[in-house]
Amino acid sequence: QNGSHSSAYLPQSMQANSWQVQGKQHLEGMVAPGPKYRSAVIQCEVKLAEALNKSRKPRDQLDSSGPNKPEAVRTAVCMQMLTELCELSGPFTHVLTRIRDELALSVYSDYYAAEDGTLSYEQTPYFAVVGRLEREKERMLREQEEFRMEMLARAEDITTIEERMRALEGAVRHERQRNADLASELDNTTDALEKTRAEAKQTRDELKRLRKEFLDTQEDNAQLQKGKAGAELEEYNQMKTMNKEYEVEMAHLMTEIEELKRENMAMIDIEAHEALQEELDKIKKQSEVMKEMLGDQAAAMAGNDGESVVLTPRPDWRALRMNDVDISTTSTRELTVHVKERLARYEFWKKDEHPPTISYKEAVYLLPPEPDAAHIVDLQKLYDVVDGLPREEGADADAEQDRGDVKCLALGTDPSVPRYLRYDMGVPVCIMSKEQTINFCRQLMKAKEQHEKQFQRKRMLYEFLYYYLQAAHPSHPALAKFAYNLVMSLRRFSYHPEVKLCLRVLSGSLPEEAYHDRVKMEKGLLVMFRACDAQRNGGSGWDQTTTGLVSMDDAVKVLNRYFPEKPDHAQVAVHQALHSSVDGEEQIPYMDLFSDDPQFGQLLLQLRKQHLAEILDYGDSLESYLVAVPDMEAKLRNLNANLLAANMPLLSLRNALSQYDEDKPPAEIDLFLKRGAGLAELSDVPVAMQRNVTVDLKNFTLRLKGELVKRSMNYDETAVMNYKLKDGGRIAGGGSSPDYPPMA
């Protein structure tokens, strides 16, 4: 305990200061020797008070724990004073010394290196050790964060290097392909050169044979002049025919050589080309000599016999006809166009066969969309046409508008365009009326639900619309014209919530789940009205407890209970629509509120309008908030915002979603993360966050908005569960909901 044995194992330059040595040093340095006191108690009190007062830190250096925080110096002073008291305690010296030693074991740790930089080891109180460890932990955390930032910076460098490597690999592949193409062209040119040489050799041999025959002919001329004119004339004609064929062959050969020379001069051996050219020049000269000799001979024969030599005429190929087309007056390009037109009209079928019932152009319309093509369609061209039309006033504003003089440009027949809009000609504009447009939207959604229920197969609305329109428009041009005018009609009356929802879902900017969520909201509200009616009427059984009427006060309470989080202005609009629907009646036939009759449907129209607006506003604001998250975190962490957006940690996105919508349950936030990150199961979300999985923020947002994104409390589904019949028709909580009759 006195620390004397610890220094025996250390070099002379190093010291081991026990707590007693530290206490003596602090006490001697703080308390000056004074006069002797008669009372030892007073002397100890004065000495302790002076030591504690001198060792106390100034007030401005105190931390948040206040003046009662333990200090190493004050602890050492107290322990040293306790040691001195032990020596003055008489019979209690041994006991107090034992108590002091146990307290020292509890308060002081083993020897640690001194923090003042000297070569010494000191016993340190445990609270000082804890503070030192906390500072060390903070330093290590800072180093860890700096290392992580350095890793992210290096990751950006690695990404840049990988992009450069991919670019270089692409360039290498391109050069290799180019070398392979050049090698193939060189082989083809070499083969052509060898073929030309072989043909030149064959021509030279033929020329030798002809020269020999010509010499033989000269020897026989004498006999021809002696009375053998008939046989000599026949032989002459044969020779002249052969010479003519030879000239045609030579001309064809020279044409091919000239073409090869123009196309592949850079790849042919110069010496070989010059040798071949010399051989051809010799052949030309010999051919000219032969022509002159034959001409002289023909002139001589004509002078002797008074007859001219006429060769057999060639057939007139240009006088031939092909499928009622005069070849003599038609170029090759025009003939090719004619053949393509016949192919497009399917005119090559036999008379006893049936040609196809559709044209080639219509067959292109039936091609399925490209697998990777986005289903979000840009309809701005159609919107511009509708927005540019003059607006009618009064009762004609919602009427049909036939503007056959105005044509809308089609979007083309590209496979990325939905099939119902594939067309490449102008479409006369004929806008449907508002009533027709609304009825079509209702019939379309109803038909789609029946189709999916019957065939157990879900289709996107833009894909189902094509099959739905085929029943009324078998011809694709008629179908496309109706579809274009349908889209323009939806645009014109998009201020109506049903039409706007149909247009959004059809163009792909809103998932179809928004429509099903609206239907679910309306059914739940009807259940609330029925349950309120049953509660007021009492009795038992469905038929005996409902009258189809609720009071105005009860109706307002049901709406406030079912829509608890609507803003004040939205609630006022709903209450005003309710009063407009019933025209001030105290007893409301609530089934009429859910009809499509404009006289009673003001409440339903207002609820549908607010429901769609809440979904669109929530989705757009959430997207804007998520886009700004990388910039905010990049400023805090001093990182590249673009790199962070491409490698956004899933945990950061979860915190961002929680901060954006604090009322959303954690389970729904995890569902958003699963959808945006493309995970298979909801249980994969915690594992992905533990592994610090990162995602691309742009792809995350696209996948997230591919399904319905809305506030959790657009309407309160728990209110429907709480409104149920129990104990004679009264409303109570718990249990299960009653089996209400189906919705009308």
ChimeraX attribute file (.defattr): number of C-alpha atoms within 10 A of each C-alpha:
attribute: neighborCount
match mode: 1-to-1
recipient: residues
	/A:1	11
	/A:2	10
	/A:3	15
	/A:4	11
	/A:5	10
	/A:6	15
	/A:7	16
	/A:8	11
	/A:9	10
	/A:10	13
	/A:11	9
	/A:12	9
	/A:13	8
	/A:14	13
	/A:15	18
	/A:16	23
	/A:17	22
	/A:18	22
	/A:19	27
	/A:20	19
	/A:21	18
	/A:22	20
	/A:23	23
	/A:24	16
	/A:25	15
	/A:26	18
	/A:27	25
	/A:28	13
	/A:29	11
	/A:30	18
	/A:31	16
	/A:32	11
	/A:33	8
	/A:34	8
	/A:35	7
	/A:36	8
	/A:37	10
	/A:38	8
	/A:39	8
	/A:40	12
	/A:41	12
	/A:42	11
	/A:43	15
	/A:44	16
	/A:45	12
	/A:46	13
	/A:47	18
	/A:48	20
	/A:49	13
	/A:50	15
	/A:51	23
	/A:52	19
	/A:53	11
	/A:54	14
	/A:55	17
	/A:56	13
	/A:57	12
	/A:58	8
	/A:59	9
	/A:60	6
	/A:61	9
	/A:62	13
	/A:63	9
	/A:64	7
	/A:65	8
	/A:66	10
	/A:67	14
	/A:68	7
	/A:69	10
	/A:70	13
	/A:71	15
	/A:72	17
	/A:73	20
	/A:74	20
	/A:75	17
	/A:76	25
	/A:77	25
	/A:78	16
	/A:79	21
	/A:80	23
	/A:81	19
	/A:82	17
	/A:83	18
	/A:84	14
	/A:85	18
	/A:86	20
	/A:87	14
	/A:88	13
	/A:89	13
	/A:90	9
	/A:91	10
	/A:92	13
	/A:93	16
	/A:94	13
	/A:95	12
	/A:96	17
	/A:97	18
	/A:98	13
	/A:99	13
	/A:100	17
	/A:101	15
	/A:102	11
	/A:103	12
	/A:104	18
	/A:105	12
	/A:106	11
	/A:107	14
	/A:108	21
	/A:109	17
	/A:110	13
	/A:111	16
	/A:112	14
	/A:113	15
	/A:114	15
	/A:115	11
	/A:116	7
	/A:117	7
	/A:118	11
	/A:119	14
	/A:120	18
	/A:121	20
	/A:122	21
	/A:123	23
	/A:124	22
	/A:125	22
	/A:126	15
	/A:127	16
	/A:128	15
	/A:129	16
	/A:130	11
	/A:131	11
	/A:132	13
	/A:133	12
	/A:134	12
	/A:135	12
	/A:136	12
	/A:137	12
	/A:138	12
	/A:139	12
	/A:140	12
	/A:141	12
	/A:142	12
	/A:143	12
	/A:144	12
	/A:145	13
	/A:146	13
	/A:147	12
	/A:148	12
	/A:149	15
	/A:150	13
	/A:151	12
	/A:152	17
	/A:153	15
	/A:154	12
	/A:155	13
	/A:156	15
	/A:157	12
	/A:158	12
	/A:159	13
	/A:160	12
	/A:161	12
	/A:162	12
	/A:163	12
	/A:164	12
	/A:165	12
	/A:166	12
	/A:167	12
	/A:168	12
	/A:169	12
	/A:170	12
	/A:171	12
	/A:172	12
	/A:173	12
	/A:174	12
	/A:175	12
	/A:176	12
	/A:177	12
	/A:178	12
	/A:179	12
	/A:180	12
	/A:181	12
	/A:182	13
	/A:183	12
	/A:184	12
	/A:185	14
	/A:186	15
	/A:187	13
	/A:188	13
	/A:189	19
	/A:190	16
	/A:191	12
	/A:192	15
	/A:193	20
	/A:194	12
	/A:195	12
	/A:196	18
	/A:197	16
	/A:198	12
	/A:199	15
	/A:200	19
	/A:201	14
	/A:202	12
	/A:203	18
	/A:204	16
	/A:205	12
	/A:206	13
	/A:207	18
	/A:208	14
	/A:209	12
	/A:210	18
	/A:211	15
	/A:212	12
	/A:213	13
	/A:214	17
	/A:215	12
	/A:216	11
	/A:217	16
	/A:218	14
	/A:219	11
	/A:220	13
	/A:221	16
	/A:222	11
	/A:223	12
	/A:224	17
	/A:225	13
	/A:226	8
	/A:227	10
	/A:228	13
	/A:229	16
	/A:230	10
	/A:231	10
	/A:232	18
	/A:233	15
	/A:234	11
	/A:235	13
	/A:236	19
	/A:237	16
	/A:238	13
	/A:239	17
	/A:240	18
	/A:241	14
	/A:242	13
	/A:243	18
	/A:244	14
	/A:245	12
	/A:246	17
	/A:247	15
	/A:248	12
	/A:249	14
	/A:250	19
	/A:251	12
	/A:252	12
	/A:253	16
	/A:254	16
	/A:255	12
	/A:256	14
	/A:257	18
	/A:258	13
	/A:259	11
	/A:260	16
	/A:261	16
	/A:262	10
	/A:263	12
	/A:264	15
	/A:265	14
	/A:266	9
	/A:267	14
	/A:268	16
	/A:269	11
	/A:270	11
	/A:271	9
	/A:272	11
	/A:273	16
	/A:274	11
	/A:275	11
	/A:276	17
	/A:277	14
	/A:278	11
	/A:279	15
	/A:280	18
	/A:281	12
	/A:282	12
	/A:283	18
	/A:284	14
	/A:285	11
	/A:286	15
	/A:287	19
	/A:288	12
	/A:289	12
	/A:290	17
	/A:291	16
	/A:292	12
	/A:293	14
	/A:294	17
	/A:295	13
	/A:296	12
	/A:297	15
	/A:298	19
	/A:299	15
	/A:300	12
	/A:301	21
	/A:302	13
	/A:303	11
	/A:304	11
	/A:305	10
	/A:306	9
	/A:307	11
	/A:308	10
	/A:309	12
	/A:310	7
	/A:311	10
	/A:312	7
	/A:313	6
	/A:314	6
	/A:315	8
	/A:316	8
	/A:317	9
	/A:318	11
	/A:319	10
	/A:320	12
	/A:321	11
	/A:322	8
	/A:323	8
	/A:324	7
	/A:325	13
	/A:326	14
	/A:327	17
	/A:328	12
	/A:329	9
	/A:330	11
	/A:331	10
	/A:332	9
	/A:333	8
	/A:334	13
	/A:335	15
	/A:336	10
	/A:337	11
	/A:338	14
	/A:339	13
	/A:340	12
	/A:341	12
	/A:342	11
	/A:343	13
	/A:344	13
	/A:345	15
	/A:346	14
	/A:347	12
	/A:348	10
	/A:349	11
	/A:350	8
	/A:351	8
	/A:352	6
	/A:353	7
	/A:354	8
	/A:355	14
	/A:356	10
	/A:357	7
	/A:358	12
	/A:359	12
	/A:360	13
	/A:361	13
	/A:362	16
	/A:363	10
	/A:364	15
	/A:365	23
	/A:366	14
	/A:367	14
	/A:368	13
	/A:369	17
	/A:370	13
	/A:371	9
	/A:372	7
	/A:373	12
	/A:374	11
	/A:375	19
	/A:376	17
	/A:377	15
	/A:378	13
	/A:379	14
	/A:380	9
	/A:381	13
	/A:382	19
	/A:383	16
	/A:384	13
	/A:385	16
	/A:386	21
	/A:387	12
	/A:388	8
	/A:389	13
	/A:390	7
	/A:391	13
	/A:392	11
	/A:393	8
	/A:394	8
	/A:395	7
	/A:396	11
	/A:397	12
	/A:398	18
	/A:399	15
	/A:400	16
	/A:401	17
	/A:402	12
	/A:403	12
	/A:404	10
	/A:405	8
	/A:406	14
	/A:407	14
	/A:408	19
	/A:409	16
	/A:410	18
	/A:411	19
	/A:412	14
	/A:413	19
	/A:414	17
	/A:415	17
	/A:416	18
	/A:417	22
	/A:418	24
	/A:419	24
	/A:420	25
	/A:421	24
	/A:422	27
	/A:423	25
	/A:424	14
	/A:425	14
	/A:426	13
	/A:427	21
	/A:428	18
	/A:429	24
	/A:430	21
	/A:431	25
	/A:432	22
	/A:433	17
	/A:434	20
	/A:435	12
	/A:436	15
	/A:437	22
	/A:438	21
	/A:439	12
	/A:440	16
	/A:441	19
	/A:442	13
	/A:443	12
	/A:444	17
	/A:445	18
	/A:446	11
	/A:447	15
	/A:448	18
	/A:449	12
	/A:450	11
	/A:451	16
	/A:452	13
	/A:453	11
	/A:454	9
	/A:455	8
	/A:456	9
	/A:457	8
	/A:458	12
	/A:459	12
	/A:460	14
	/A:461	19
	/A:462	20
	/A:463	16
	/A:464	19
	/A:465	20
	/A:466	19
	/A:467	14
	/A:468	16
	/A:469	18
	/A:470	14
	/A:471	10
	/A:472	10
	/A:473	16
	/A:474	11
	/A:475	12
	/A:476	23
	/A:477	19
	/A:478	14
	/A:479	21
	/A:480	23
	/A:481	23
	/A:482	22
	/A:483	19
	/A:484	26
	/A:485	20
	/A:486	21
	/A:487	21
	/A:488	26
	/A:489	27
	/A:490	28
	/A:491	22
	/A:492	23
	/A:493	20
	/A:494	18
	/A:495	12
	/A:496	15
	/A:497	20
	/A:498	21
	/A:499	23
	/A:500	20
	/A:501	24
	/A:502	24
	/A:503	23
	/A:504	18
	/A:505	20
	/A:506	22
	/A:507	18
	/A:508	19
	/A:509	17
	/A:510	23
	/A:511	20
	/A:512	20
	/A:513	14
	/A:514	21
	/A:515	20
	/A:516	13
	/A:517	13
	/A:518	15
	/A:519	13
	/A:520	12
	/A:521	19
	/A:522	18
	/A:523	16
	/A:524	19
	/A:525	22
	/A:526	17
	/A:527	20
	/A:528	23
	/A:529	24
	/A:530	24
	/A:531	26
	/A:532	24
	/A:533	21
	/A:534	29
	/A:535	21
	/A:536	18
	/A:537	17
	/A:538	17
	/A:539	16
	/A:540	16
	/A:541	12
	/A:542	17
	/A:543	10
	/A:544	12
	/A:545	21
	/A:546	22
	/A:547	15
	/A:548	15
	/A:549	20
	/A:550	21
	/A:551	17
	/A:552	18
	/A:553	10
	/A:554	16
	/A:555	22
	/A:556	16
	/A:557	13
	/A:558	18
	/A:559	18
	/A:560	17
	/A:561	16
	/A:562	22
	/A:563	19
	/A:564	15
	/A:565	14
	/A:566	17
	/A:567	9
	/A:568	9
	/A:569	9
	/A:570	15
	/A:571	17
	/A:572	12
	/A:573	14
	/A:574	23
	/A:575	19
	/A:576	14
	/A:577	20
	/A:578	24
	/A:579	18
	/A:580	16
	/A:581	22
	/A:582	21
	/A:583	12
	/A:584	11
	/A:585	12
	/A:586	14
	/A:587	15
	/A:588	21
	/A:589	17
	/A:590	21
	/A:591	15
	/A:592	16
	/A:593	21
	/A:594	20
	/A:595	14
	/A:596	12
	/A:597	11
	/A:598	12
	/A:599	13
	/A:600	23
	/A:601	20
	/A:602	23
	/A:603	22
	/A:604	21
	/A:605	20
	/A:606	18
	/A:607	20
	/A:608	21
	/A:609	17
	/A:610	18
	/A:611	20
	/A:612	18
	/A:613	14
	/A:614	15
	/A:615	17
	/A:616	17
	/A:617	12
	/A:618	15
	/A:619	20
	/A:620	12
	/A:621	12
	/A:622	19
	/A:623	16
	/A:624	12
	/A:625	14
	/A:626	19
	/A:627	15
	/A:628	12
	/A:629	18
	/A:630	24
	/A:631	18
	/A:632	12
	/A:633	16
	/A:634	16
	/A:635	11
	/A:636	9
	/A:637	13
	/A:638	11
	/A:639	17
	/A:640	16
	/A:641	19
	/A:642	13
	/A:643	17
	/A:644	21
	/A:645	22
	/A:646	15
	/A:647	16
	/A:648	22
	/A:649	19
	/A:650	26
	/A:651	19
	/A:652	16
	/A:653	22
	/A:654	18
	/A:655	11
	/A:656	16
	/A:657	20
	/A:658	15
	/A:659	11
	/A:660	14
	/A:661	14
	/A:662	10
	/A:663	11
	/A:664	16
	/A:665	11
	/A:666	13
	/A:667	10
	/A:668	11
	/A:669	17
	/A:670	18
	/A:671	17
	/A:672	25
	/A:673	26
	/A:674	23
	/A:675	22
	/A:676	23
	/A:677	22
	/A:678	14
	/A:679	14
	/A:680	10
	/A:681	10
	/A:682	15
	/A:683	12
	/A:684	13
	/A:685	23
	/A:686	15
	/A:687	11
	/A:688	18
	/A:689	17
	/A:690	10
	/A:691	12
	/A:692	14
	/A:693	15
	/A:694	19
	/A:695	19
	/A:696	17
	/A:697	24
	/A:698	16
	/A:699	13
	/A:700	22
	/A:701	20
	/A:702	13
	/A:703	17
	/A:704	21
	/A:705	20
	/A:706	17
	/A:707	16
	/A:708	17
	/A:709	19
	/A:710	19
	/A:711	13
	/A:712	13
	/A:713	15
	/A:714	17
	/A:715	22
	/A:716	18
	/A:717	16
	/A:718	11
	/A:719	18
	/A:720	20
	/A:721	18
	/A:722	17
	/A:723	24
	/A:724	26
	/A:725	25
	/A:726	17
	/A:727	10
	/A:728	13
	/A:729	21
	/A:730	19
	/A:731	18
	/A:732	14
	/A:733	13
	/A:734	11
	/A:735	11
	/A:736	12
	/A:737	15
	/A:738	14
	/A:739	9
	/A:740	11
	/A:741	10
	/A:742	6
	/A:743	10
	/A:744	7
